[in-house]
Amino acid sequence: MRVLHFYKTYFPDSVGGVEQVIRQMCVSTGRLGVTNQVLSLSRDDDLAPFDYEGHAVHRAPLNFEVASNAVSLQSIGMLARMARDADVVHYHFPWPFMDLAHFLARIDKPTVVTYHSDIVRQKTLLRLYQPLKHRFLASVDSIVATSPNYLASSAVLDRYRDKTRVITFGLDKSSYPEADQARLDAWRARVGPKFFLFVGVLRYYKGLHILLDAVAGTDYPVVIVGAGPIEQELKAHAERLGLRTVMFVGAVDDLDKAALLKLCYAVAFPSHLRSEAFGISLLEGAMYGKPMISSEIGTGTTYINVHGETGLVVPPSDHASLRAAMRKLWDEPELAAAMGRRAEARYWRLFTSETMAEGYVKLYQELVARKATVGLAPAARLG
């Protein structure tokens, strides 16, 4: 089984939730006999293909971007050529240029779309894009929602329920490095013995301004891991609030992230908009057995974090409720520890990479078999 993934960016050009999901898909389905290739765009001068953890990565030159929509004319020809050798083409939505490339490359192989998120922010451009979006989603063979919550709350997916199934994202804990004691001690000395942790790209929908407002007037230590387009804005906001227990540590490598996940008291994940469709960083917290605080936004975050079981769920954009949730976990360590244990148990039950891989391999096999059946039908009639 040969699968071609197509998305606008991938390792090593960028590190984010979608990239991590594609990586976990490729590695985990690879163990089940799938040969994966990834086609993405890059500004790098050296675009030679390379092997990444057992799958091939091909990159086309990124020509320009419009409203975060990356465009590469060269990728259309590459998509067409690579699709000819693939059994399944696996798209990752949203990326409007991808929809256009699908039609221009005249893809006629079985197609899967992992529906990572509705388009939330670009309202004007979205109206222009609507016809292409629906033509694309109508043309593909199968759509995958990443949680039952998102399928239930997305008006777009509601139009395609007949060909949409749920396969949740999964992580392979064994692929995360184990931080040595010296690294753990160094971080403990830097951040203290008890702290809330946020990990993620610093984007508008992550709700970090709400987290900063929630911490104002308290002495709760918060460690913010990540970099991104609103980093300076957030630091300025923290300065205005006079926050002295919030630490921005920037982007860190996998070993340092693993160390901080192991050391933290709880995970704070204040994303307040539907652009946060799942929450890979939240799932990492569950995987490490940490109690979680998140917001109810009708997406996968509340499928990962079940209120009162694995953590606390608060209304979005409500810093007072977020502060109260932080206080409850902080003041009740036995409750927090129990929630953390249940969070880890839920990870092992629902969110492993093996479970995700089995779901996708079954889907790939179904689509290939259906295509073969359709292809045989004319011959059968001739007989």
C-alpha positions as CSV (number, residue, x, y, z in Angstrom):
1,M,0.0,0.0,0.0
2,R,1.5,3.3,-1.1
3,V,0.1,6.6,0.3
4,L,0.9,10.1,-0.7
5,H,0.3,12.9,1.8
6,F,-0.1,16.4,0.5
7,Y,0.1,19.5,2.8
8,K,1.5,22.9,2.7
9,T,4.3,22.4,5.2
10,Y,6.1,19.6,7.0
11,F,9.3,18.9,9.0
12,P,11.9,20.3,9.0
13,D,10.4,23.6,7.6
14,S,7.9,24.0,10.4
15,V,6.9,22.3,13.6
16,G,3.2,22.3,14.5
17,G,0.2,20.1,15.3
18,V,-0.6,19.1,11.7
19,E,3.0,18.3,11.0
20,Q,3.1,16.2,14.1
21,V,-0.1,14.4,13.1
22,I,1.2,13.6,9.6
23,R,4.5,12.3,11.1
24,Q,2.6,10.1,13.5
25,M,0.4,8.8,10.7
26,C,3.4,8.0,8.5
27,V,5.4,6.2,11.2
28,S,2.5,4.3,12.7
29,T,0.9,3.1,9.4
30,G,4.5,2.3,8.1
31,R,4.7,-0.3,10.8
32,L,1.6,-1.9,9.3
33,G,3.1,-2.1,5.8
34,V,2.2,1.3,4.3
35,T,4.8,3.0,2.2
36,N,4.3,6.8,2.9
37,Q,5.5,9.8,1.0
38,V,4.9,13.4,1.9
39,L,4.7,16.3,-0.6
40,S,4.9,19.8,1.0
41,L,6.1,23.3,0.1
42,S,9.3,25.0,1.3
43,R,11.4,28.2,0.9
44,D,14.6,26.2,1.4
45,D,17.2,26.4,-1.4
46,D,17.9,22.6,-1.2
47,L,14.7,20.8,-2.2
48,A,16.3,17.3,-2.6
49,P,14.0,14.5,-1.4
50,F,15.1,12.9,1.9
51,D,14.1,10.2,4.3
52,Y,12.4,11.2,7.6
53,E,11.8,8.4,10.1
54,G,11.1,5.8,7.4
55,H,9.1,7.9,4.9
56,A,10.2,10.0,2.0
57,V,9.7,13.8,2.1
58,H,9.5,15.7,-1.2
59,R,9.3,19.5,-1.3
60,A,8.2,21.9,-4.0
61,P,9.3,25.6,-4.0
62,L,6.8,27.9,-2.2
63,N,6.1,30.7,-4.7
64,F,4.1,33.0,-2.5
65,E,1.4,33.2,0.2
66,V,-2.0,35.0,0.3
67,A,-3.8,35.1,3.7
68,S,-1.8,32.0,4.9
69,N,-2.6,30.2,1.7
70,A,0.7,28.8,0.4
71,V,1.0,28.5,-3.4
72,S,3.4,26.5,-5.5
73,L,2.8,26.1,-9.2
74,Q,5.5,23.5,-9.4
75,S,3.7,21.3,-6.9
76,I,0.9,20.7,-9.3
77,G,3.1,18.7,-11.7
78,M,4.8,17.0,-8.7
79,L,1.4,16.0,-7.3
80,A,0.3,14.6,-10.6
81,R,3.5,12.5,-11.1
82,M,3.7,11.2,-7.5
83,A,0.0,10.3,-7.5
84,R,0.4,8.0,-10.5
85,D,2.6,5.8,-8.3
86,A,0.4,6.0,-5.2
87,D,-2.5,3.8,-4.2
88,V,-4.1,6.5,-2.1
89,V,-3.7,10.3,-2.1
90,H,-4.2,11.7,1.4
91,Y,-5.0,15.4,1.7
92,H,-4.9,17.5,4.9
93,F,-7.6,20.2,5.0
94,P,-7.8,23.3,5.1
95,W,-5.5,24.5,2.4
96,P,-7.4,26.2,-0.5
97,F,-4.5,25.8,-3.0
98,M,-4.6,22.1,-2.4
99,D,-8.2,21.9,-3.6
100,L,-7.2,23.7,-6.8
101,A,-4.1,21.5,-7.2
102,H,-6.3,18.4,-6.9
103,F,-8.3,19.3,-9.9
104,L,-5.4,20.7,-12.0
105,A,-3.4,17.6,-11.4
106,R,-6.4,15.5,-12.5
107,I,-6.1,13.1,-9.6
108,D,-8.0,9.8,-10.3
109,K,-6.7,7.7,-7.4
110,P,-8.7,7.0,-4.2
111,T,-8.6,10.1,-2.1
112,V,-8.9,10.8,1.7
113,V,-9.2,14.2,3.4
114,T,-8.3,14.5,7.0
115,Y,-10.4,17.5,8.1
116,H,-8.2,19.2,10.6
117,S,-10.3,22.4,11.0
118,D,-13.0,24.6,9.7
119,I,-11.8,27.9,8.3
120,V,-12.5,30.4,11.0
121,R,-10.7,33.7,10.5
122,Q,-10.7,34.8,6.8
123,K,-14.4,35.5,6.5
124,T,-14.3,37.5,3.3
125,L,-12.0,35.2,1.5
126,L,-14.0,32.2,2.7
127,R,-17.0,33.4,0.8
128,L,-15.0,33.5,-2.4
129,Y,-13.5,30.1,-1.6
130,Q,-16.8,28.3,-0.8
131,P,-17.6,27.0,-4.3
132,L,-14.1,25.5,-4.7
133,K,-14.2,24.1,-1.1
134,H,-17.5,22.3,-1.6
135,R,-16.6,21.0,-5.1
136,F,-13.4,19.6,-3.6
137,L,-15.0,17.9,-0.6
138,A,-17.7,16.5,-2.8
139,S,-15.2,15.0,-5.2
140,V,-13.0,13.1,-2.7
141,D,-13.8,9.6,-1.7
142,S,-13.7,9.9,2.1
143,I,-13.4,12.6,4.8
144,V,-12.1,11.9,8.2
145,A,-13.2,14.0,11.2
146,T,-10.7,14.0,14.1
147,S,-13.2,13.7,16.9
148,P,-17.0,13.0,17.3
149,N,-17.2,16.4,18.9
150,Y,-16.0,18.1,15.7
151,L,-18.2,16.1,13.5
152,A,-21.2,17.0,15.6
153,S,-20.4,20.8,15.6
154,S,-19.1,21.4,12.1
155,A,-21.7,22.8,9.6
156,V,-19.4,21.9,6.8
157,L,-18.9,18.3,7.8
158,D,-22.7,18.0,8.3
159,R,-23.1,18.2,4.5
160,Y,-20.9,15.2,4.0
161,R,-21.9,12.9,6.7
162,D,-22.5,10.0,4.3
163,K,-18.8,9.8,3.6
164,T,-17.3,11.0,6.8
165,R,-16.0,8.8,9.6
166,V,-14.2,9.6,12.8
167,I,-10.6,8.6,13.3
168,T,-9.0,10.4,16.2
169,F,-5.4,11.5,16.2
170,G,-3.0,9.3,18.1
171,L,0.5,9.6,19.6
172,D,3.3,7.1,20.1
173,K,4.7,7.7,23.5
174,S,7.8,5.6,22.7
175,S,8.8,8.1,20.1
176,Y,9.2,10.8,22.7
177,P,12.7,11.0,24.2
178,E,13.3,10.3,27.9
179,A,15.0,13.3,29.5
180,D,17.9,12.4,31.7
181,Q,18.1,13.4,35.4
182,A,20.6,16.3,34.7
183,R,18.2,17.9,32.2
184,L,15.2,17.4,34.6
185,D,17.2,19.0,37.4
186,A,18.2,21.9,35.3
187,W,14.7,22.7,34.3
188,R,13.5,22.2,37.9
189,A,16.0,24.7,39.1
190,R,14.8,27.1,36.4
191,V,11.0,26.8,36.6
192,G,10.4,25.7,40.1
193,P,8.8,22.6,41.7
194,K,5.2,23.2,40.7
195,F,3.9,24.9,37.6
196,F,1.2,25.0,34.9
197,L,2.5,24.3,31.4
198,F,1.3,25.5,28.0
199,V,3.0,24.1,24.8
200,G,2.2,25.3,21.3
201,V,2.7,27.8,18.5
202,L,1.8,31.2,19.8
203,R,-1.1,32.0,17.6
204,Y,-4.2,34.2,17.9
205,Y,-6.6,31.3,18.6
206,K,-4.6,29.7,21.5
207,G,-6.2,32.1,24.0
208,L,-2.9,32.9,25.8
209,H,-4.1,36.4,26.5
210,I,-6.9,34.8,28.5
211,L,-4.4,32.7,30.4
212,L,-2.3,35.8,31.2
213,D,-5.4,37.7,32.5
214,A,-6.4,34.6,34.6
215,V,-2.9,34.6,36.3
216,A,-3.0,38.4,37.1
217,G,-3.3,38.9,40.8
218,T,-2.2,35.3,41.6
219,D,1.2,33.7,42.2
220,Y,0.6,30.6,40.1
221,P,3.7,29.8,38.1
222,V,3.1,29.3,34.4
223,V,5.6,28.1,31.8
224,I,4.8,29.0,28.2
225,V,6.7,26.9,25.6
226,G,6.7,27.9,22.0
227,A,7.2,30.8,19.6
228,G,4.9,32.3,17.0
229,P,3.5,35.4,15.4
230,I,2.0,37.0,18.6
231,E,4.9,36.2,20.9
232,Q,6.0,39.9,21.4
233,E,2.3,40.9,21.8
234,L,1.9,38.4,24.6
235,K,5.1,39.4,26.3
236,A,4.0,43.0,26.3
237,H,0.6,42.0,27.7
238,A,2.3,40.1,30.5
239,E,4.5,43.1,31.2
240,R,1.5,45.4,31.4
241,L,-0.2,43.1,33.9
242,G,3.0,43.0,36.0
243,L,3.2,39.2,35.8
244,R,6.3,37.9,37.6
245,T,5.4,34.2,37.7
246,V,4.9,33.7,34.0
247,M,7.9,32.4,32.1
248,F,8.2,32.4,28.3
249,V,10.9,29.9,27.4
250,G,10.5,30.0,23.6
251,A,10.7,27.0,21.3
252,V,12.5,24.0,22.8
253,D,13.7,20.7,21.4
254,D,12.0,17.4,21.9
255,L,14.1,16.5,24.9
256,D,13.3,19.7,26.7
257,K,9.6,19.4,25.9
258,A,9.5,15.9,27.3
259,A,11.3,17.1,30.4
260,L,8.7,19.9,31.0
261,L,5.8,17.6,30.3
262,K,7.2,15.2,32.9
263,L,7.8,17.9,35.5
264,C,4.7,20.1,35.2
265,Y,1.9,20.0,37.7
266,A,-0.9,20.5,35.1
267,V,-1.5,21.6,31.5
268,A,-3.3,24.8,30.8
269,F,-4.7,24.9,27.3
270,P,-6.9,28.1,26.9
271,S,-7.6,27.9,23.1
272,H,-10.9,29.8,22.6
273,L,-11.7,29.5,18.9
274,R,-12.6,26.6,16.7
275,S,-9.3,26.9,14.8
276,E,-8.1,24.7,17.6
277,A,-9.8,21.6,16.2
278,F,-8.1,19.0,18.3
279,G,-5.2,20.0,20.5
280,I,-2.1,17.8,20.0
281,S,-0.3,19.5,22.9
282,L,-3.3,18.8,25.1
283,L,-3.1,15.2,24.2
284,E,0.6,15.2,25.1
285,G,-0.4,16.3,28.6
286,A,-2.8,13.4,28.9
287,M,-0.2,11.0,27.6
288,Y,2.1,12.2,30.4
289,G,-0.6,11.7,33.0
290,K,-1.3,15.4,33.7
291,P,-4.6,17.0,34.7
292,M,-5.8,19.5,32.1
293,I,-7.7,22.7,31.9
294,S,-9.3,23.6,28.5
295,S,-12.2,25.5,27.0
296,E,-15.5,24.2,25.6
297,I,-15.3,25.2,21.9
298,G,-17.1,22.2,20.4
299,T,-13.9,20.5,19.1
300,G,-11.6,17.7,20.0
301,T,-10.2,19.5,23.0
302,T,-13.3,18.4,25.0
303,Y,-13.0,14.8,23.6
304,I,-9.5,14.7,25.0
305,N,-10.3,16.5,28.3
306,V,-13.5,15.3,29.9
307,H,-14.7,17.8,32.5
308,G,-14.5,16.4,36.0
309,E,-12.8,13.2,34.8
310,T,-9.5,14.1,33.3
311,G,-9.4,17.8,34.2
312,L,-11.6,20.9,34.1
313,V,-13.4,22.5,31.1
314,V,-14.3,26.2,31.3
315,P,-16.2,28.6,29.0
316,P,-14.0,30.1,26.3
317,S,-12.7,33.7,26.8
318,D,-13.6,33.6,30.4
319,H,-10.5,34.4,32.4
320,A,-12.3,34.3,35.8
321,S,-13.5,30.8,35.2
322,L,-10.0,29.8,34.0
323,R,-8.5,31.3,37.2
324,A,-11.0,29.4,39.3
325,A,-10.1,26.1,37.6
326,M,-6.4,26.8,38.1
327,R,-7.1,27.5,41.8
328,K,-9.1,24.2,42.2
329,L,-6.3,22.1,40.8
330,W,-3.6,24.0,42.6
331,D,-5.4,23.7,46.0
332,E,-6.5,20.1,45.6
333,P,-3.4,18.0,44.7
334,E,-5.1,14.7,45.3
335,L,-7.9,15.6,42.9
336,A,-5.3,16.8,40.4
337,A,-3.3,13.6,40.6
338,A,-6.4,11.4,40.2
339,M,-7.5,13.4,37.1
340,G,-4.0,12.9,35.7
341,R,-4.2,9.2,36.1
342,R,-7.6,9.1,34.4
343,A,-6.2,11.3,31.6
344,E,-3.4,8.8,30.9
345,A,-5.7,5.9,31.0
346,R,-8.0,7.6,28.5
347,Y,-4.9,8.2,26.2
348,W,-4.0,4.5,26.3
349,R,-7.6,3.6,25.6
350,L,-8.4,6.0,22.7
351,F,-5.4,8.0,21.5
352,T,-2.5,5.8,20.7
353,S,-0.8,5.9,17.3
354,E,-1.6,2.2,16.9
355,T,-5.3,2.8,17.1
356,M,-5.1,5.7,14.7
357,A,-3.0,3.7,12.2
358,E,-5.4,0.7,12.3
359,G,-8.3,3.1,11.5
360,Y,-6.5,4.7,8.5
361,V,-5.1,1.4,7.1
362,K,-8.6,-0.1,7.2
363,L,-9.9,3.0,5.4
364,Y,-7.1,2.9,2.7
365,Q,-7.9,-0.8,2.1
366,E,-11.6,-0.1,1.7
367,L,-11.0,2.7,-0.8
368,V,-8.6,0.7,-2.9
369,A,-10.9,-2.3,-3.0
370,R,-13.8,0.0,-3.9
371,K,-11.8,1.5,-6.8
372,A,-10.8,-2.0,-8.0
373,T,-14.4,-3.1,-7.9
374,V,-15.5,-0.1,-10.0
375,G,-12.7,-0.7,-12.4
376,L,-13.8,-4.3,-12.9
377,A,-17.4,-3.5,-13.5
378,P,-17.2,-2.6,-17.2
379,A,-15.2,-5.8,-17.9
380,A,-17.7,-7.8,-16.0
381,R,-20.5,-6.4,-18.1
382,L,-18.6,-7.2,-21.3
383,G,-18.2,-10.7,-20.2
